[in-house]
Amino acid sequence: MTLIEILVVITIMALVAGAVGASVFGALRDAKAKRARTDASSLSAAALRFRLDHARCPTSTDELVEAGYLQRHGRSADPWDGDFVHECEADDVIAVSAGPDGVFGTEDDVRP
């Protein structure tokens, strides 16, 4: 083999590895968003039960755990290790994640 053939093979392998890496990271990003929506939905249901029992919105996910509405060993943070915020709207409670950027009020916020 010549040096040019080896360089061509290495270049092709690098291109394939780059394409595979990009698709894996895209799938990971999508999986985290899906997990956040699922967790937000579960937290919203627990927060709604809390609101019906206590006539107020929970202040945090930890309060839901302490009151027995969530299991202590369950996941209480979003996939990006941020806290969920509970928003009380009319007769509903919605858990919201700040999303990958960690800032609330942006377009990547995750709601159930």
Secondary structure, 3 states (H helix, E strand, C coil): CCHHHHHHHHHHHHHHHHHHHHHHHHHHHHHHHHHHHHHHHHHHHHHHHHHHHHCCCCCCHHHHHHCCCCCCCCCCECCCCCECEEEEECCEEEEEECCCCCCCCCCCCECC
